[in-house]
Amino acid sequence: MTQQGVRWTVDQVLALAPDEASRKAASTLGTAGPWSGTGRSGEGTVWGLCKGSGGSPYRTAVDLADPSGPAYTCSCPSHKVPCKHALGLLLLWAGDDGAVPPGRAPDWAVQWTAGRRRRPAGGRAARAAGSGSRSADPRAARRRAERRAERITAGATELEQRLADLLRGGLAAAEQAGYGLWEETAARMVDAQAPGLASRVRELGAVPASGPGWPVRLLEECALLHLLAQGWLGRERLPEDLAATVRSRVGLPASADGPPVRDHWLVLAQYDTADARLTTRRIWLYGTGSGRTALLLSYGAVGRAPELALPVGLALDAEVSAYPGAGQLRAALGERFAPPAPTRARPPGVTTARAVARYGEALRADPWLESVPVTLEEVVPVPDGESWQLADAGGDCALPLAPAARTRPGLWRLVSLSGGAPVTVFGECGHRGFTPLAAWPRNEKAGKGEDAGDTEGDNAADTQGEMVTLC
C-alpha cells in the first residue's frame, strides 16, 4: 500500500461512522480486548477477528488502498456501512501500532481483497451510463419540466399573496396563529413541487418563539422569501448564473456541469444536520493546487446516514465538478486516483474583518446564502459575556461565534488548543456569526516573518501544527 505509513487519527476514523450510535459502539471496540488475529499488509489491508455474541468471532477487514475510499467487509449481521466492528478495527489500528502488527493476511481477507481489486475500474460508472442511455424521451422530459415550472409559478404566486396578507394584518398575527399557519403554507409549496420554498416557509414557523427581537427577524426572513419568489417569477430577466441560483434555491435539481478540476483536495470538515425528513452531510474541501474551496453534499433518508464519508485532515487526488449558479461552491466528487494522503498545504487565512467582508460580497451573488467558508488567521478565542468570540491577535476586531457553535464540544477543544495563543481556524462565517470546524495551532519553532498565506511552499506548513477537527 502506497500510504501504509499514513496512520489516521481517531477523529478521521470516527468521521466515517454512519451515525452517533456507531461512534459510541466503535469506541468500546477500539481496544485490544475483543480482538485477535489482527494485522496489516503493505498493500493496504487491515484485518482482525472480533469477539461477538455467538461462538465464532466476526471476520472484519478494511481495504484502505481503494482510490474510491475505504472498503469494508464483516461477517456480522449489521447493515450499516461501515459497521461498528470495522470502525473499532480502524480505531485500534489508529491508536496503537503494536495492536495491529504488519503481517501476512489470512486467506479470507486475501480472497476478499483480490475479488474487489479484480473488478474493472469504472464499472459502476459504466452501469450508470448504461442506465442513463435508457432514459425517457427528451420531449417527454421537457414537458414534465414545463408542467413542474407551471406548478412552481402557481405556488410562488400564492406564496406572495400569503406574505402580503400576513404583513397587512401585522406580524402579531403570526405569533397568535402558531406553527400551523406556516406548516399549512409549506404543504402548499410541497404540492407545487417547490421543496426549497417549503423549507424556508417551515423555518419561519420557529422565528416567533426565538426570543426578543423576533418581529425583526421574521420580517427579514419574509423579505428574503419574497425576494426568492419574485426571482422565480422573473427568472427570464435574470442573468443566467443568478437564474440558476434561483432554480436551485426553489428546489429544482441540477447536475454538476462544470469542467472537472483535478487537484489534491484537503478534507477540511465533515458534519451532519438532520430534520424530520432528511440527514444532510456537508463536506468542505480545499484544493491545495487550485486554491479553490468546494462543498460536497450527501443525503440520507430518515434514520440512515449519507453514504459519502471522507477522512478529515487527509487529501484526495480527485476530480471535482462545480454545480451551476452564481456564487455557488457546491460541487460533485468525480474520479479518485489514489487513496487519501497527508498534505502540508493549508488554506490561506484572513482577518475577522475581511471574513465579514467576504460574506457581504458573496451575498451580492446569492442573497439567500447562510454562510461562506473562511479561514481565520492568527485569532484567539476569548469569552464575551455568556458567549465567545474570535479576536484578531494583532488587531482590535473580533467575530462572535454562532449560537449553535457555543454548545458544541468543539468550542472547548478550540479553547484548549489555543491556550490563549493565536491559532488558525477554518469555519463558516454568516449572519449568525462564525462556526469553527477545524483549527491548526501555531508552531512556535517557525520564524515570525514567514508568509502563512503561502499554501504551496514550506512556510505555510511550517507555521502550523496538525489539523484538529472541531465538528
C-alpha positions as CSV (number, residue, x, y, z in Angstrom):
1,M,0.0,0.0,0.0
2,T,1.5,3.3,-1.0
3,Q,0.0,5.0,2.0
4,Q,0.7,2.2,4.5
5,G,2.8,4.6,6.6
6,V,-0.1,7.0,6.9
7,R,-1.8,6.4,10.3
8,W,-5.2,8.0,10.6
9,T,-6.3,9.9,13.7
10,V,-9.2,8.9,15.9
11,D,-11.2,11.8,14.5
12,Q,-10.6,10.7,10.9
13,V,-11.9,7.2,11.7
14,L,-14.9,8.4,13.6
15,A,-15.8,10.7,10.7
16,L,-16.6,7.6,8.7
17,A,-19.3,6.4,11.2
18,P,-22.8,6.3,9.8
19,D,-24.4,7.6,13.0
20,E,-23.7,8.6,16.6
21,A,-24.7,5.1,17.9
22,S,-22.0,3.6,15.7
23,R,-19.4,6.0,17.0
24,K,-20.2,5.1,20.6
25,A,-20.2,1.4,19.9
26,A,-17.0,1.6,17.9
27,S,-15.3,3.4,20.7
28,T,-15.8,0.4,23.0
29,L,-14.3,-1.9,20.3
30,G,-11.2,0.3,19.7
31,T,-9.2,-1.6,22.3
32,A,-7.2,-4.9,22.1
33,G,-9.6,-6.8,24.4
34,P,-12.2,-8.1,21.9
35,W,-9.7,-8.6,19.1
36,S,-7.5,-11.4,18.0
37,G,-5.6,-12.3,14.8
38,T,-5.2,-8.6,13.8
39,G,-2.7,-7.4,11.2
40,R,-2.0,-5.1,8.4
41,S,-0.4,-5.6,5.0
42,G,1.8,-3.4,2.9
43,E,-0.9,-3.5,0.2
44,G,-3.3,-1.5,2.5
45,T,-5.5,-4.2,4.1
46,V,-6.2,-4.2,7.8
47,W,-7.9,-7.3,9.3
48,G,-8.9,-8.9,12.6
49,L,-11.3,-11.2,14.4
50,C,-13.7,-9.6,16.8
51,K,-15.4,-11.5,19.6
52,G,-19.2,-11.3,19.2
53,S,-22.3,-12.7,20.9
54,G,-22.0,-16.0,19.0
55,G,-19.5,-18.8,19.3
56,S,-17.4,-17.7,16.2
57,P,-15.7,-14.3,16.1
58,Y,-16.6,-11.8,13.3
59,R,-14.2,-11.6,10.5
60,T,-13.5,-8.0,9.7
61,A,-11.3,-6.4,7.1
62,V,-10.8,-2.9,5.6
63,D,-9.2,-2.0,2.3
64,L,-7.5,1.4,2.7
65,A,-5.9,1.4,-0.7
66,D,-9.0,1.8,-2.8
67,P,-8.9,5.2,-4.5
68,S,-12.7,5.4,-4.3
69,G,-12.5,5.3,-0.5
70,P,-12.1,2.7,2.3
71,A,-14.0,-0.6,1.6
72,Y,-15.2,-2.9,4.4
73,T,-16.2,-6.4,5.0
74,C,-17.5,-8.1,8.1
75,S,-19.3,-11.3,8.9
76,C,-21.6,-9.6,11.4
77,P,-25.3,-9.2,10.5
78,S,-25.3,-5.4,10.6
79,H,-26.4,-3.5,7.5
80,K,-24.5,-0.3,8.5
81,V,-21.5,0.6,6.4
82,P,-19.1,0.7,8.0
83,C,-20.3,-1.4,10.9
84,K,-19.1,-0.9,14.4
85,H,-16.5,-3.7,14.1
86,A,-14.9,-2.1,11.0
87,L,-14.7,1.2,12.9
88,G,-13.4,-0.5,16.0
89,L,-10.7,-2.2,14.0
90,L,-9.6,1.1,12.4
91,L,-9.6,2.8,15.8
92,L,-7.3,0.0,17.1
93,W,-5.1,0.5,14.1
94,A,-5.1,4.3,14.5
95,G,-4.3,4.3,18.2
96,D,-1.8,1.5,18.8
97,D,0.9,0.4,16.4
98,G,1.6,-2.8,18.2
99,A,-2.0,-3.9,18.4
100,V,-2.2,-4.2,14.6
101,P,1.2,-5.5,13.5
102,P,2.4,-6.0,10.0
103,G,2.0,-9.5,8.6
104,R,0.5,-11.8,6.0
105,A,-3.2,-11.5,5.6
106,P,-5.3,-14.6,6.2
107,D,-6.8,-16.4,3.2
108,W,-10.3,-15.0,3.8
109,A,-9.0,-11.4,3.7
110,V,-6.8,-12.1,0.7
111,Q,-9.7,-13.6,-1.2
112,W,-12.0,-10.6,-0.4
113,T,-9.3,-8.0,-1.3
114,A,-8.4,-9.8,-4.5
115,G,-12.0,-10.1,-5.6
116,R,-12.6,-6.4,-5.1
117,R,-9.5,-5.4,-7.0
118,R,-10.3,-7.7,-9.9
119,R,-13.4,-5.7,-10.6
120,P,-12.9,-3.5,-13.7
121,A,-12.3,0.2,-12.9
122,G,-15.3,2.4,-13.8
123,G,-17.7,-0.5,-13.8
124,R,-20.1,1.4,-11.6
125,A,-19.8,4.5,-13.8
126,A,-20.4,2.3,-16.9
127,R,-23.5,0.8,-15.4
128,A,-24.8,4.3,-14.5
129,A,-24.1,5.5,-18.1
130,G,-25.9,2.5,-19.4
131,S,-29.0,3.2,-17.3
132,G,-28.9,6.8,-18.4
133,S,-29.0,5.7,-22.1
134,R,-32.4,4.1,-21.4
135,S,-33.9,7.3,-20.1
136,A,-37.2,8.6,-21.2
137,D,-37.8,10.5,-24.4
138,P,-36.3,14.1,-24.2
139,R,-39.5,15.6,-25.3
140,A,-41.4,13.9,-22.5
141,A,-38.8,15.1,-20.0
142,R,-39.2,18.6,-21.3
143,R,-42.9,18.5,-21.0
144,R,-42.6,17.3,-17.4
145,A,-40.2,20.1,-16.7
146,E,-42.6,22.7,-18.1
147,R,-45.5,21.3,-16.1
148,R,-43.4,21.5,-12.9
149,A,-42.4,25.0,-13.7
150,E,-46.1,25.9,-14.1
151,R,-46.8,24.4,-10.6
152,I,-43.9,26.3,-9.0
153,T,-45.1,29.5,-10.6
154,A,-48.6,29.0,-9.2
155,G,-47.1,28.2,-5.8
156,A,-44.8,31.3,-5.8
157,T,-47.8,33.4,-6.8
158,E,-49.9,32.0,-3.9
159,L,-46.9,32.5,-1.5
160,E,-46.7,36.2,-2.5
161,Q,-50.4,36.6,-1.7
162,R,-50.0,34.9,1.7
163,L,-47.0,37.1,2.6
164,A,-48.9,40.2,1.6
165,D,-51.9,39.1,3.8
166,L,-49.5,38.5,6.8
167,L,-47.9,41.9,6.5
168,R,-51.3,43.6,6.0
169,G,-52.6,42.0,9.2
170,G,-49.5,42.7,11.2
171,L,-46.8,40.3,12.5
172,A,-48.5,39.8,15.8
173,A,-51.0,37.6,13.9
174,A,-48.1,35.2,13.1
175,E,-47.4,34.7,16.8
176,Q,-51.0,34.1,17.6
177,A,-51.6,31.7,14.7
178,G,-48.7,29.4,15.9
179,Y,-46.8,27.0,13.8
180,G,-49.8,25.6,12.0
181,L,-50.0,28.7,9.8
182,W,-46.6,28.0,8.3
183,E,-46.9,24.3,8.1
184,E,-50.1,24.6,6.0
185,T,-48.3,27.1,3.7
186,A,-45.3,24.8,3.5
187,A,-47.6,21.9,2.5
188,R,-49.0,24.1,-0.3
189,M,-45.4,24.7,-1.6
190,V,-44.8,20.9,-1.5
191,D,-47.9,20.4,-3.6
192,A,-46.4,23.0,-6.0
193,Q,-43.2,20.9,-6.2
194,A,-41.1,23.7,-4.7
195,P,-39.3,22.0,-1.8
196,G,-36.9,24.9,-1.4
197,L,-39.8,27.3,-0.8
198,A,-41.4,24.8,1.6
199,S,-38.2,24.5,3.6
200,R,-37.9,28.3,4.0
201,V,-41.5,28.6,5.0
202,R,-41.1,26.0,7.7
203,E,-38.2,27.9,9.1
204,L,-40.4,30.9,9.5
205,G,-42.6,29.0,12.0
206,A,-39.8,28.9,14.6
207,V,-39.0,32.6,14.5
208,P,-41.9,33.9,16.7
209,A,-40.6,31.6,19.5
210,S,-37.0,32.6,19.1
211,G,-36.9,35.2,21.8
212,P,-36.7,39.0,22.0
213,G,-36.5,40.8,18.6
214,W,-38.3,38.1,16.8
215,P,-40.5,40.5,14.7
216,V,-37.4,42.0,13.1
217,R,-36.0,38.6,12.3
218,L,-39.4,37.4,10.9
219,L,-39.6,40.5,8.7
220,E,-36.1,39.9,7.4
221,E,-36.8,36.3,6.6
222,C,-40.1,37.2,4.9
223,A,-38.3,39.7,2.8
224,L,-35.8,37.0,1.6
225,L,-38.7,34.6,0.9
226,H,-40.4,37.4,-1.1
227,L,-37.2,38.0,-3.0
228,L,-36.9,34.4,-3.9
229,A,-40.5,34.1,-5.1
230,Q,-40.0,37.2,-7.2
231,G,-36.8,35.8,-8.5
232,W,-38.6,32.8,-9.8
233,L,-41.5,34.7,-11.2
234,G,-39.0,37.0,-13.1
235,R,-36.3,34.4,-13.8
236,E,-36.3,35.0,-17.6
237,R,-35.0,38.5,-16.9
238,L,-32.1,37.4,-14.6
239,P,-28.5,36.7,-15.7
240,E,-28.1,33.0,-16.3
241,D,-25.9,32.4,-13.2
242,L,-28.4,34.2,-10.9
243,A,-31.3,32.4,-12.5
244,A,-29.5,29.1,-11.9
245,T,-29.2,30.1,-8.2
246,V,-32.9,30.9,-8.0
247,R,-33.8,27.5,-9.5
248,S,-31.5,25.8,-7.0
249,R,-33.0,27.7,-4.0
250,V,-36.5,26.9,-5.2
251,G,-35.6,23.3,-5.2
252,L,-35.2,22.3,-8.8
253,P,-32.5,19.6,-9.2
254,A,-29.4,20.3,-11.3
255,S,-26.3,18.5,-12.5
256,A,-22.7,19.4,-11.8
257,D,-21.9,20.6,-15.3
258,G,-18.6,22.5,-14.6
259,P,-15.4,21.2,-16.1
260,P,-13.7,18.6,-13.8
261,V,-10.9,20.1,-11.8
262,R,-8.2,17.6,-10.7
263,D,-6.4,18.6,-7.5
264,H,-5.3,17.3,-4.2
265,W,-8.3,18.2,-2.2
266,L,-7.8,18.6,1.6
267,V,-10.8,17.4,3.5
268,L,-11.3,20.3,5.9
269,A,-14.6,19.3,7.7
270,Q,-17.5,16.9,7.6
271,Y,-20.6,17.1,9.7
272,D,-24.3,16.1,9.5
273,T,-27.5,18.0,10.1
274,A,-30.9,16.3,10.4
275,D,-34.5,17.1,10.3
276,A,-37.7,15.0,10.3
277,R,-37.2,14.1,6.7
278,L,-33.6,14.0,5.8
279,T,-30.0,13.8,7.0
280,T,-27.6,16.1,5.2
281,R,-23.9,15.7,5.2
282,R,-21.7,18.7,4.4
283,I,-18.0,18.1,3.5
284,W,-15.7,21.0,2.8
285,L,-12.7,20.6,0.5
286,Y,-9.8,22.8,-0.2
287,G,-7.8,22.4,-3.4
288,T,-4.1,22.6,-2.5
289,G,-3.1,23.4,-6.0
290,S,-6.0,25.5,-7.3
291,G,-6.7,27.3,-4.0
292,R,-10.5,26.6,-4.5
293,T,-12.9,25.7,-1.8
294,A,-15.7,23.2,-2.7
295,L,-18.7,21.9,-0.8
296,L,-19.9,18.3,-1.2
297,L,-23.5,17.5,-0.1
298,S,-24.7,13.9,0.6
299,Y,-28.1,12.9,1.8
300,G,-29.6,10.0,3.7
301,A,-33.3,9.2,4.4
302,V,-34.7,9.4,7.9
303,G,-32.7,7.1,10.2
304,R,-30.0,6.4,7.6
305,A,-26.6,8.2,7.3
306,P,-25.5,9.6,3.9
307,E,-23.2,7.2,2.0
308,L,-20.3,9.6,1.3
309,A,-17.7,9.8,4.1
310,L,-14.2,11.1,3.8
311,P,-11.3,11.1,6.2
312,V,-11.0,14.7,7.6
313,G,-7.4,16.0,7.5
314,L,-6.2,14.0,4.6
315,A,-6.1,14.9,0.9
316,L,-7.7,13.2,-2.1
317,D,-6.2,13.2,-5.5
318,A,-9.5,13.5,-7.3
319,E,-11.6,15.4,-9.8
320,V,-14.4,17.8,-8.7
321,S,-17.0,19.4,-10.9
322,A,-19.0,22.6,-9.9
323,Y,-22.8,22.9,-9.9
324,P,-24.3,25.9,-11.8
325,G,-25.3,29.1,-10.0
326,A,-23.9,32.5,-9.0
327,G,-21.5,32.2,-6.1
328,Q,-22.2,28.5,-5.6
329,L,-19.5,26.4,-4.1
330,R,-21.3,23.1,-4.2
331,A,-19.5,20.5,-6.3
332,A,-19.7,16.8,-7.1
333,L,-16.8,14.4,-6.4
334,G,-15.7,12.6,-9.5
335,E,-13.0,10.1,-10.2
336,R,-10.5,9.5,-7.4
337,F,-7.0,8.5,-8.4
338,A,-5.2,7.5,-5.2
339,P,-6.0,6.7,-1.5
340,P,-6.3,9.7,0.9
341,A,-2.8,11.0,1.9
342,P,-1.4,13.7,4.1
343,T,-0.6,17.2,2.7
344,R,1.4,20.0,4.2
345,A,-0.7,22.6,2.4
346,R,-3.2,24.7,4.3
347,P,-5.8,27.3,3.2
348,P,-4.6,30.9,3.5
349,G,-6.1,32.9,6.4
350,V,-7.7,36.3,6.6
351,T,-8.6,38.7,9.4
352,T,-12.0,38.7,11.0
353,A,-12.9,42.0,9.3
354,R,-12.0,40.5,5.9
355,A,-14.1,37.4,6.7
356,V,-17.2,39.6,7.2
357,A,-16.5,41.5,4.0
358,R,-16.2,38.2,2.1
359,Y,-19.6,37.1,3.3
360,G,-21.1,40.5,2.2
361,E,-19.5,40.2,-1.2
362,A,-21.0,36.6,-1.6
363,L,-24.5,37.9,-0.7
364,R,-24.5,40.0,-3.9
365,A,-24.3,36.8,-5.9
366,D,-26.6,34.8,-3.7
367,P,-28.8,36.8,-1.3
368,W,-30.1,33.6,0.4
369,L,-26.6,32.4,1.3
370,E,-26.4,31.4,5.0
371,S,-22.6,31.5,5.3
372,V,-19.3,31.3,3.4
373,P,-16.2,29.1,4.2
374,V,-13.4,31.2,5.7
375,T,-10.1,30.5,7.3
376,L,-9.2,33.0,10.1
377,E,-5.5,33.6,10.6
378,E,-3.9,34.4,14.0
379,V,-7.1,34.6,16.1
380,V,-7.6,33.9,19.8
381,P,-10.9,32.5,21.3
382,V,-11.9,34.9,24.1
383,P,-15.1,34.9,26.3
384,D,-17.7,37.6,25.6
385,G,-20.2,37.6,28.5
386,E,-22.0,34.3,28.2
387,S,-20.7,33.8,24.7
388,W,-17.4,33.6,22.9
389,Q,-15.7,35.4,20.0
390,L,-12.6,35.0,17.9
391,A,-10.4,38.1,18.2
392,D,-7.6,39.1,15.9
393,A,-4.3,38.6,17.7
394,G,-2.7,41.7,16.1
395,G,-5.8,43.9,15.8
396,D,-8.9,45.2,17.6
397,C,-11.6,43.3,15.7
398,A,-13.4,40.2,16.7
399,L,-16.0,37.8,15.3
400,P,-18.7,36.4,17.5
401,L,-19.4,32.6,17.4
402,A,-22.7,31.5,16.1
403,P,-25.2,30.4,18.7
404,A,-25.1,26.8,17.7
405,A,-21.3,26.7,18.0
406,R,-21.4,27.8,21.6
407,T,-22.9,24.4,22.8
408,R,-20.7,22.1,20.7
409,P,-17.7,20.2,22.3
410,G,-15.6,21.7,19.5
411,L,-15.6,25.0,21.3
412,W,-13.8,23.7,24.3
413,R,-11.4,21.8,22.1
414,L,-10.6,25.0,20.3
415,V,-10.1,26.9,23.6
416,S,-7.8,24.1,24.9
417,L,-5.8,24.1,21.6
418,S,-5.3,27.8,21.8
419,G,-4.5,28.2,25.5
420,G,-4.5,31.9,24.9
421,A,-2.2,31.8,21.9
422,P,-3.1,32.6,18.3
423,V,-4.5,29.7,16.2
424,T,-5.7,29.4,12.6
425,V,-9.4,28.4,12.3
426,F,-11.5,27.2,9.4
427,G,-15.2,27.5,9.6
428,E,-18.4,29.1,8.2
429,C,-19.0,32.8,8.5
430,G,-22.6,34.1,8.2
431,H,-25.2,36.4,9.6
432,R,-25.4,34.4,12.8
433,G,-21.7,34.6,13.5
434,F,-18.8,32.2,12.9
435,T,-19.0,28.4,13.3
436,P,-15.5,26.9,13.8
437,L,-15.0,23.5,12.1
438,A,-11.2,22.9,12.1
439,A,-8.1,24.5,13.6
440,W,-4.3,24.5,13.5
441,P,-2.1,25.5,16.3
442,R,0.8,27.8,15.6
443,N,4.2,26.1,15.5
444,E,6.4,28.4,17.7
445,K,9.5,27.0,16.1
446,A,8.7,28.8,12.9
447,G,10.1,32.2,12.2
448,K,7.8,35.2,12.8
449,G,8.5,36.6,9.3
450,E,7.3,33.7,7.3
451,D,4.3,34.0,4.9
452,A,1.5,32.0,6.4
453,G,-0.6,32.6,3.3
454,D,1.7,30.6,1.1
455,T,-0.3,27.4,0.7
456,E,2.2,25.6,-1.6
457,G,5.6,26.4,-0.1
458,D,7.1,25.0,3.1
459,N,6.4,28.3,5.0
460,A,2.7,27.8,5.4
461,A,3.0,24.3,6.6
462,D,5.9,25.1,9.0
463,T,3.9,27.8,10.8
464,Q,1.1,25.4,11.7
465,G,0.8,22.1,13.5
466,E,-1.6,19.2,12.8
467,M,-5.2,19.9,12.0
468,V,-7.7,19.4,14.8
469,T,-11.4,18.8,13.9
470,L,-14.0,20.8,15.8
471,C,-17.3,19.4,14.4
